[in-house]
Amino acid sequence: MVINIYNNIILGEIILKEFYKERIDILKSGESFVLAAIIDSQGSTPRKIGAKMIIKKDGSIIGTVGGGKIEALVIQAGGELFDTKITVQKEYKLQEVDNEGIGMACGGNVSILFEYVNVENNINIETYESIVTSFEKGESSTVQIQSICNQGRLYLFGAGHVSQKLAEMAKEIDFMITVVDDRAEFANRKRFPTADEIIVPQSFENCFVDISIDNNSYIAILTRGHAFDLTVLKQSLRTEAFYIGMIGSRRKRDIVYNSLKEEGFTMEDFIKVHNPIGLEIGAETPEEIAVSISAELIKVRGERIK
């Protein structure tokens, strides 16, 4: 399983729980399959490192490594492994045929690892089920010597309208969701039915005491006022959070930063803060702001594995 595990987490890739469930379902149905994964990518290519595709014996697929000619060739190569039952690596030049390419205009190159996943090897199902369990618990797990990361946990500080919409959208892009607000009438299961965890501290002061923030954590500061934002940001900057975003205007940001400077923080500390939070798309409504923030989360999460 060393190749299999390496293939699944190469370069710290963030792996989707549902894709593992697909593998379990196939194996439990009595079928073997071939897993094709891009392990190196140079230049312009349809998909990048970490893209995966399951190839079944009947030629059907789940996932994609790029579409078009490259996908057809990968399906063909994967089909051959049902006879050889081996793991191989193949290189593809996504260029015109005249340049020794496969007849695509992208111009880049990809290296694809093909792994035959044998239904007769029980350790495959056991390993996949262990990984899915880790995802469902929002944990990271280690298999042999390799670490498998969960999708990331998003902490929403503040349970207002923007947080409500963002919780729904972020869940759809595979974040674990924790909502934190000192108002039980806002932070509750009725308003946040998809949240994995809801925390109602007595106040935002020292609210991080019982929260485990690590470098797979994403923090969105969306409280009801700049005083609360300041309190949460101060605590956030003392964590290892991979992402910190704070809602509000640049004027509010300056007020918060100036207050924190008086407590010993420097501009270097503020570099890691995304403010205004979200990508600039002219968002105004809670729904639009949630789209903007979700887009930024997708962007920064993707950049960490490149």
N, C-alpha and C positions, 0 to 999 in steps of 0.2 A: 504493500500500500504506500510505499514511500513516494513513488511517482504520482500516485493518485492525490495524496495530500499536498505535495508540492504544486501540482497542477491547480488545485483548488484555491491556494492562498498566495500564489506567486505575486511578489512585490507588494504584499500586504493588501491584496485586493479585497474589497468589501463584497461579500458573497450573499446572494439572496436566498433566504430560507425556502421560498417556494421552489427554487430550482433543485434543491436537495430533496424536497418532497417528491418531485417528479421522478428523480432517480430511484427513490425507495419504491414508489408505485410500480415502476417498470420491473425492478428486480423481484418484487413480491408477486408480480404476475407471471413470473417464470422466464423472463427474457433477459438476455445479456444486452449490452449496448456499447456504443463507442462514444467516448467523450472527446470532442475536439476543442482545443483552447488556443487562443493567440497568446504566445509567450514572448514574442518580440515584434515590434512594429517600427518601421522606419519610413519617414516621409508621409505622403498623403495616402491614407487608407480608409475604407468605409468604417471599420471598427478598430479599436485600439487594444492594447494589452489587457488581458483578463476576459475578453469576450469569449463566450462558450456556446457550444451547440451539442446537443445529444443527437446521435444518429442511430436509428433503430434498424433492425435487420430488413424490414420491408421498405427501407429508404425514407421513411417519414422522419421528421426532425422536430426538435424543440429548441428554441433559441436561434441565434444567428451569429455567424462570423463575418457577415458582410453582404450577402445577397449576390445575385447575378452569377457571373462566371466563376468567381472564387468559391462561392457556396456550392455550385454544381461539382466542381473539382474536389472539394472537401468531402462532399457526400459520397462521391465515387471512391475516393481513397479510404474513407471510413468503412465503406461496405466491404472492402477487401480484407479488413481485419477480422471479420467474422470467420474467415478461413484460417488465417495465420495466428490469430489470438495473441498478438504482440503489441508493444508500445513503440511508436515510431515518431520521428519529427520530420516535417517537410517544409521546404522553403518555397514561397510563391512570389514572383515578381509581377506586380500589378501594372504592367506596361504593355505597350503594343507588341504584337507578335514579332515584328521586325527587330525589336530590342530584346529578344529572348524572353519576352513576357508572355502572359497567358491571354492577352487580348483585351485588357482593360486600360482605361485612360487615366486611372488614378495617379500612377507614377511611383507609388511607394512599394515597400516590400513587407511581407509578414512571414513569421515563422510560426507554424502550428504544430502543437503536440497532440498526437492521436493516442488515446488510451483505451484498450479493450477492457471493459468492466464486466467480469465474469459472474453470472448469476450463481455459479456453483461455489464461489468464494464467499462464505457467510460473513466474513469480516467487513465486506463492502456495506451491507445493510446495517450492521452494528455501528460502523463508523458514521454513516450518514445520519442514523437516528440520534446518535450522540450529538452531532453538530446541530440538528434541528432543535433538540432539547435546549442546547445552549442559547440558540436564537430566541426561543420562546421565553426563556428566563432573563433575557437581556444581558447575558454573560459572555465573557470570552472564554474559550477553552483551548487546551493544548493537546494535540494528538502526536505521540512520539515526540519529536523535537520541534515540531512546527506549531505556530500559534494561529488560531483561526479567530478572526475578528467578527464581532457582530456589526450590524449596520450603523451603529451610532445611536446614542440616546440624546434626545433633544429636551432640554429643561426650559419650560416656559414659565418665566417669573412674571406673574400677573395673569388674571383669568378673565380679562375683558373680551370684547367682541373680536379683536384681531387674533388673540390667542385661540379663541374658539375655532375660527376658520383655519388658522395655521395648524392646529392639532389635527384636524381632519386631513388637510393636504399632506402634512409631513408623514402621517401614518401611511398614506398611499405611496410614498416614496421610501418606505421601509425604515423609518426612524422609530425607535422606542420613544414613547412620550411620557414625560413627567410634568405635571402641572403643579405650580407652587403659588399659593396666594393665602393671605391671612384672613380672607373673608369666605367662610364656609358657604354662604349663600351664592357665591360665584364659583368657587372651586368645589365642584361636586360632580357626581356621576351623571346626573341629568343633563348638565351643560357640556360635559366632556365624556360622552359614552365610549369613545375609542381610546381614551388615555390608558396607558399601562399602569400609571401610578398617579395619585392625587395627594398632595401634601398640604396640610393647613396648619402652618406654624402660628404661634401666638403673635408674632410680628416678623417683618423682614429682617430685623436685627438678629444676627447670629443664626439665620435660618439655614446656613450651610452646615451646621454642626452635625446633623444626622443625614447629610447627603454626600454620597461618594462621587466626587467629580474626578475623572481621569482624562487622559489625552484622547479618549474616544467619546468625549462629552461635548455637546454643542449647547450653548447658552443663549437664549433670546430674552432680553430684558424688555418687558412690555407692561410695566406697572402703570398705576393710575396717576403718577406724578413724579417730577424730577427728584424730589427728596427720597422717594422709594427707589428710583433708578440709581441714585447715588449710593444708597445703602447696599443694593444688590451688586452694583458694579465693583464697589470696593472689595467685596468678598470674592467676586468672580476673578479679579486680577490676581488673587493669591492662590488660585488653583492652577491645575495643568490643563484646563479646558482647551480643546483644539480650536474652538470657535466661540467668540463672544460678540453678540450683536446687540445694539441698543437703539430703540425707537426714539424718534424725536428730531427736532430741528437742530441745526448747527449752533444756534444761539443757546438752546438748552444744553447741548453738549458742552459748550464753553463754560457754562455755569457749573456743571457737574465736574468737569476737569479742573477748573480753578479751585473748587472746594477740595478735591482730592490732592491737588498739589500741596495744599496747606498741611495735609497729613503725611507728606513725604513721597507721594507718587510723582513720577516724572513723565515727560512726553514719550519717552521710550516705552514706558508701561502701556501707554494708550495706543501704540502702533497696532497692537493685535485686535483692537476693538473696531468692529464694523459699524460705523455711524455716519449718516443715517443707515439703519439696517435695511438690507435688501438691495436688489439691483434697481437702478434708476429706470423706471418704465412709466413714470407719471402716475403712479398708483395713488388713489384717493380713498376708496371705500375699503372696509375691512377685508372684503374678499380680494380686492386688487392688491392690497398690502401683503396679504398672505401669499398670493402668487409671487410677488416680488421677493419676499423672504425665502420662500421655497426654492425659487430659482437660484438664489445666492447659496443656499445650503447645498443644492445639487452641484453647483460650480466648485465650492471649496472642498466638498467631500471628494469630488472627482480629481481635483488637482493634487490631493495628498498621495495618490497612488501612481502619479506619473513620474 
